[in-house]
């Protein structure tokens, strides 16, 4: 089977090269930054899973795909209030019917009044609907226990990280912008950085200590990077993706001091802030900690904080609604930020509506995932050849595989990462599609899996994993 995968990879590469040679010459001059991007291994697994789902015979009745952070794709049902408000905004005639609750009608009418022509089909301001900017600003202040938030510093987008990177990623050689990035981390962020010509500066999270951020490792990574690029930013994910750690307030304070000392722009990916399951852990935003530290940190450290309706309790990935809040940027720089975001027109109004509901839900939820996540961790640690650090937050499990030397050798022979080969065999033989840790980057000679845990039918996963 390893020979089969090796031949398949070689055939796809040769076919791609032939297609390029037969196309117009402009394709041969494509941006080198784009050509350096490596598609994630998950694409290969997802395509194979789709083929199996189409009806090919296999020794299992159903295929279980838990490889992506898309809860609705896995069977999680959407929140009724969200879909009712969106339906009423798309088809206002519903507002005159008796089919919708009064609070849904009230929310939809207020949102439509904010749209030009009272239609969600019209453009909005570059930064988003002002009413929703204010809703997000109030949400942030409530979350951060009264820390002020200005709507003018909030930009609503369908994907803000790449736009923010465009603010300062440039240069070649020793002047090439470097961004300190955790390992493991999000492959999409790394792809966006590569597409802009930036250099990834990897710093490894400490798995043995529950995937903690260690300052000595960050200093080592920064010193090494300064020999070949110009590090300007520090990217952190809290709660973690894919490892699920939740930073303590002290850890965040240490990171802020480090960023201040080294004059690094902080990029805080906080999209999993509603997904904290460990009762001993608490999500605290970088902005709140920065404010509480006081001067000189609170008025000098530059920060971009990201949040989204794609994750958390809503899981509305397809609506593409997110925002970034800027802190401590000079007014002249904010002018450039506005110009940059203007190049993208505005984000889809449906995504903006989802954000408004996220910021102001009809009632606070009372569901607890504590017992569930303890069971997930216990299950993973009970499997032969697998171990898992505590899952404190986020929506993924990231267990380590302890593969025998023979399995690693087979993968090397096939020309694929060992955990990718494991995922391929798990898909083919058990009908279970998970993601390989190699696409998130990891320490040398370690191997991991990533799978989403926010699914209604999670108990069906354990028997497949146990039997394999």
C-alpha positions in Angstrom: 0.0 0.0 0.0 2.9 2.4 0.7 4.1 1.8 -2.9 0.6 2.7 -4.1 0.6 6.0 -2.3 4.1 6.8 -3.6 3.1 6.1 -7.2 -0.1 8.2 -6.8 1.8 11.3 -5.5 4.3 11.0 -8.3 1.6 10.6 -11.0 -0.3 13.7 -9.7 2.9 15.8 -9.8 3.8 14.7 -13.3 0.2 15.4 -14.6 0.3 18.8 -13.0 3.7 19.6 -14.7 2.3 18.5 -18.1 -0.7 20.7 -17.7 1.4 23.8 -16.9 3.6 23.2 -20.0 0.5 23.0 -22.2 -1.0 26.3 -20.9 -0.3 29.9 -21.8 3.1 31.2 -21.0 1.7 33.5 -18.3 1.4 30.6 -16.0 5.1 30.0 -16.1 5.6 33.5 -14.6 3.2 33.0 -11.7 4.2 34.6 -8.4 7.0 32.7 -6.7 5.2 33.5 -3.4 2.2 31.6 -4.6 4.1 28.7 -6.0 5.8 28.1 -2.7 2.5 27.5 -1.0 1.9 23.8 -0.2 -1.7 22.6 -0.1 -2.6 20.9 3.1 -2.6 17.1 3.2 -6.2 17.3 4.4 -7.2 18.0 0.8 -6.0 14.6 -0.3 -7.9 12.9 2.5 -11.1 14.9 1.9 -11.1 14.0 -1.8 -10.6 10.3 -1.0 -13.4 10.5 1.7 -15.7 12.0 -0.9 -15.0 9.1 -3.3 -15.7 6.5 -0.6 -18.9 8.3 0.3 -20.1 8.1 -3.4 -20.6 4.4 -2.9 -17.4 2.4 -3.2 -17.6 -0.8 -1.2 -15.6 -0.9 2.0 -15.6 -3.0 5.2 -17.7 -0.4 7.0 -21.3 0.9 6.6 -20.7 4.6 7.2 -17.9 7.1 6.7 -17.2 9.3 9.7 -15.4 12.6 8.8 -14.2 14.5 11.8 -11.1 16.0 10.2 -12.2 19.6 9.8 -13.4 22.3 12.2 -16.8 22.4 10.6 -19.4 21.3 13.2 -22.4 21.6 10.9 -20.8 19.4 8.3 -20.5 16.8 11.0 -24.2 17.0 11.9 -24.4 19.7 14.5 -27.7 21.4 14.1 -27.8 25.3 13.6 -29.3 27.5 16.3 -32.9 28.2 15.4 -32.8 31.9 16.4 -29.8 32.5 14.1 -31.5 30.9 11.1 -34.9 32.6 11.8 -33.4 36.0 11.9 -31.4 35.5 8.7 -34.5 34.0 7.0 -36.5 37.1 7.9 -33.8 39.4 6.6 -33.6 37.5 3.4 -37.3 37.3 2.9 -39.0 40.2 4.8 -42.5 39.0 4.0 -42.0 36.5 6.8 -42.1 39.5 9.2 -45.8 39.8 8.4 -46.6 36.2 9.1 -47.3 34.5 12.4 -44.6 32.0 11.9 -41.8 33.8 13.7 -41.4 34.7 17.4 -41.7 38.4 18.3 -38.0 38.7 19.3 -36.9 37.3 15.9 -39.1 39.9 14.1 -37.8 42.7 16.2 -34.1 41.8 15.6 -34.7 41.4 11.9 -36.5 44.7 11.5 -33.7 46.5 13.4 -31.1 45.0 11.2 -32.9 45.7 8.0 -33.2 49.4 9.0 -29.4 49.5 9.1 -29.1 48.3 5.4 -29.3 50.7 2.5 -32.7 50.3 0.9 -33.6 48.0 3.9 -32.2 45.1 1.9 -29.4 42.7 2.8 -28.5 42.7 -0.9 -26.9 46.2 -0.7 -23.3 47.0 0.1 -22.4 48.1 3.6 -19.6 50.4 4.8 -16.1 49.0 4.5 -15.9 48.3 8.2 -19.3 46.7 8.3 -22.7 47.9 9.4 -22.2 50.6 12.1 -24.9 49.1 14.3 -23.1 45.8 14.3 -19.8 47.5 15.0 -21.3 49.0 18.1 -22.8 45.6 19.1 -19.4 44.1 18.9 -17.8 46.9 20.8 -20.3 46.5 23.6 -19.7 42.7 23.6 -16.0 43.2 23.9 -16.4 45.6 26.8 -18.7 43.1 28.6 -16.3 40.3 28.0 -13.3 42.3 29.3 -15.1 43.6 32.4 -15.5 47.1 31.3 -12.3 47.7 29.3 -13.2 50.4 26.7 -13.7 49.4 23.1 -14.2 51.8 20.2 -16.4 50.8 17.2 -14.0 52.7 15.0 -11.2 50.2 15.8 -13.4 47.2 14.7 -13.4 45.9 11.1 -15.8 43.2 10.1 -14.5 40.8 7.4 -14.9 37.3 6.0 -11.2 36.6 6.6 -9.2 39.4 8.3 -5.9 37.7 9.1 -4.5 37.9 5.6 -5.5 41.5 5.3 -3.8 42.4 8.6 -0.6 40.6 7.4 -0.7 42.8 4.3 -0.1 45.8 6.5 3.5 45.0 7.2 4.6 41.9 5.4 7.1 42.8 2.7 10.8 42.7 1.7 13.3 40.0 0.6 16.4 38.5 2.1 17.4 39.9 5.4 14.6 42.5 5.1 11.9 39.9 4.6 9.1 40.2 7.2 9.1 37.4 9.7 6.1 36.4 11.8 6.6 34.2 14.9 4.2 31.4 14.6 3.4 28.6 17.1 4.1 24.9 16.3 1.6 23.2 16.0 -0.6 25.9 14.5 -3.2 26.7 11.8 -2.0 25.7 8.3 -4.3 28.3 6.7 -2.4 31.1 8.5 0.9 29.7 7.4 -0.4 29.5 3.8 -1.6 33.2 4.0 1.8 34.2 5.3 3.6 32.4 2.5 1.3 33.9 -0.2 2.4 37.3 0.9 6.1 36.5 0.8 6.5 36.5 4.6 8.8 34.2 6.6 7.5 31.9 9.2 9.5 32.0 12.5 8.4 28.8 14.3 8.4 28.6 18.1 7.5 25.2 19.6 4.8 24.8 22.2 5.9 22.4 25.0 3.7 19.3 24.7 5.1 17.7 27.9 3.7 20.7 29.9 0.3 20.7 28.3 1.3 22.7 25.2 2.5 25.8 27.1 4.3 28.8 25.6 7.8 29.0 26.9 9.7 32.3 26.8 13.1 30.6 26.5 11.8 28.8 23.3 10.4 32.1 21.9 13.7 33.9 22.5 15.6 31.1 20.9 13.3 31.2 17.8 13.6 35.0 17.5 17.4 35.0 17.8 17.7 32.3 15.1 15.3 34.1 12.8 17.1 37.5 13.0 20.0 35.9 11.1 18.0 35.7 7.9 14.8 37.8 8.2 13.2 40.8 10.0 10.7 39.5 12.6 8.0 42.0 13.1 5.0 40.1 14.4 4.1 37.5 17.0 1.1 35.2 16.3 -0.6 33.5 19.2 -3.7 31.2 19.3 -5.7 31.2 22.5 -7.5 28.9 23.1 -5.2 26.8 21.0 -5.7 25.3 17.5 -5.1 22.4 17.2 -3.8 21.6 20.6 -6.6 23.1 22.9 -4.5 24.8 25.5 -5.8 27.8 27.4 -3.3 30.5 28.4 -3.2 31.7 32.0 -3.2 35.4 32.7 0.5 35.2 33.8 1.4 33.5 30.5 -0.3 36.3 28.6 1.5 38.9 30.6 4.8 37.2 29.9 4.1 37.2 26.2 3.1 40.9 26.2 6.3 41.8 28.0 8.2 39.8 25.4 6.5 41.5 22.6 7.2 44.9 24.1 10.8 44.2 24.7 11.3 42.9 21.1 9.0 45.5 19.5 6.7 42.9 17.9 3.2 43.4 16.7 0.8 41.0 18.5 -1.6 39.0 16.5 -4.0 37.3 18.9 -6.2 34.6 17.3 -9.0 34.3 19.9 -11.8 32.7 17.8 -12.2 29.8 20.3 -12.9 32.0 23.3 -16.3 30.5 23.8 -14.9 27.0 23.9 -13.3 26.5 27.3 -14.2 23.2 29.0 -11.7 22.9 31.9 -13.4 24.3 35.0 -9.9 25.3 36.3 -9.2 27.4 33.1 -10.6 30.7 32.1 -10.4 32.6 28.8 -8.9 36.0 29.3 -8.4 38.2 26.3 -5.0 39.7 25.4 -6.7 43.1 25.3 -8.0 42.8 28.8 -4.6 41.7 30.2 -2.8 44.5 28.2 -5.2 47.0 29.8 -4.8 45.7 33.3 -1.0 45.7 33.0 -1.1 49.5 32.7 1.6 51.8 31.2 3.9 51.5 29.5 2.4 48.3 28.1 -1.2 49.3 27.9 -0.5 52.4 25.6 2.4 51.1 23.5 2.0 47.4 22.6 0.2 47.1 19.3 -2.4 44.4 19.1 -4.8 42.9 16.6 -7.4 40.6 18.1 -9.5 38.2 15.9 -12.9 36.6 16.6 -15.4 34.8 14.4 -18.9 33.4 14.2 -17.4 30.3 12.6 -16.4 28.8 15.9 -17.7 28.8 19.4 -21.3 28.0 20.2 -22.6 29.0 16.7 -20.2 27.1 14.4 -21.5 29.0 11.4 -18.4 28.4 9.2 -20.2 28.9 5.9 -21.6 32.4 6.8 -18.0 33.8 6.9 -18.4 36.4 9.5 -15.5 37.6 11.6 -13.9 40.7 12.9 -10.6 42.2 14.0 -10.1 44.8 16.7 -7.0 47.0 16.6 -5.4 48.3 19.8 -2.8 51.1 20.1 -2.3 51.7 16.4 -1.3 55.2 15.4 -4.0 57.3 13.7 -1.9 57.5 10.6 -1.6 53.7 10.5 -5.3 53.4 11.0 -5.8 55.4 7.9 -3.8 52.9 6.0 -5.8 50.1 7.6 -9.1 51.7 6.3 -7.6 51.9 2.8 -6.5 48.3 2.9 -9.8 47.0 4.0 -11.5 49.2 1.4 -9.8 47.1 -1.3 -12.1 44.2 -0.2 -15.4 46.2 -0.4 -17.5 44.7 2.4 -18.0 41.3 3.9 -21.3 39.4 3.2 -24.2 40.8 5.2 -25.3 37.3 6.3 -22.0 37.0 8.1 -22.4 40.4 9.7 -25.8 39.4 11.0 -24.4 36.2 12.5 -21.8 38.3 14.3 -24.6 40.6 15.7 -26.4 37.5 17.1 -23.1 36.2 18.5 -22.5 39.5 20.3 -26.2 39.7 21.5 -27.7 36.2 21.7 -31.4 36.0 22.9 -30.3 34.3 26.1 -27.0 33.1 27.6 -26.4 29.4 27.1 -26.0 27.1 30.1 -24.6 24.0 28.4 -21.4 22.4 29.9 -18.9 20.4 28.0 -16.7 19.5 31.0 -17.7 15.8 31.4 -17.7 15.3 27.6 -14.1 16.5 27.2 -12.8 14.5 30.1 -14.3 11.5 28.4 -12.6 12.4 25.1 -9.2 12.7 26.7 -9.6 9.5 28.7 -10.6 7.6 25.6 -7.6 8.8 23.6 -5.2 8.0 26.4 -6.6 4.5 26.6 -5.9 3.6 23.0 -2.7 1.7 22.3 0.0 3.8 20.7 -1.7 7.1 21.5 -1.6 9.8 24.2 -3.3 13.1 24.7 -2.6 16.2 26.7 -5.5 17.8 28.6 -8.1 19.4 26.3 -8.8 22.7 28.1 -10.3 24.7 25.2 -10.9 25.0 21.5 -12.8 22.5 19.4 -10.1 19.9 18.6 -8.3 17.0 20.1 -4.6 16.7 19.1 -3.4 13.3 20.4 0.2 12.1 19.8 0.7 8.9 17.9 3.5 6.6 19.1 4.2 4.7 15.8 6.6 1.7 15.6 9.8 2.2 13.6 8.5 -0.1 10.9 5.5 2.1 10.3 7.7 5.2 10.1 10.0 3.4 7.6 7.0 2.4 5.5 5.8 6.1 5.3 9.3 7.3 4.4 9.4 4.7 1.6 6.0 6.0 0.3 7.3 9.6 0.5 4.6 10.8 2.9 4.5 11.9 6.5 4.0 9.0 8.9 0.8 10.5 10.5 -0.6 11.2 7.0 -0.1 7.5 6.0 -1.8 6.5 9.3 -4.7 8.8 8.4 -4.9 7.3 4.9 -5.0 3.8 6.2 -7.6 4.7 8.9 -9.8 6.2 6.2 -9.5 3.2 3.8 -9.8 0.5 6.4 -12.1 1.9 9.1 -13.9 4.8 7.3 -12.7 7.3 9.8 -11.4 10.6 8.3 -9.1 12.6 10.7 -6.4 15.2 10.0 -2.6 14.6 10.1 -0.6 16.6 12.6 2.1 17.1 10.0 0.1 19.8 8.3 0.0 21.8 11.5 3.8 21.4 11.9 5.2 19.6 14.9 8.5 18.7 16.6 10.8 16.4 14.6 10.1 12.7 15.1 6.7 13.3 16.7 3.4 12.4 15.0 -0.2 13.6 15.8 -3.8 13.5 14.7 -6.3 16.3 14.8 -10.1 15.9 14.9 -13.0 18.0 15.9 -14.8 17.1 19.1 -17.9 19.4 18.8 -20.1 16.8 17.2 -23.4 15.3 18.3 -22.5 11.7 17.4 -19.0 11.6 18.9 -19.6 8.3 20.7 -19.5 6.5 17.3 -15.9 7.5 16.9 -14.5 5.5 19.8 -15.4 2.0 18.5 -13.7 2.7 15.1 -10.5 4.1 16.8 -10.4 1.2 19.3 -10.7 -1.5 16.7 -8.0 0.1 14.5 
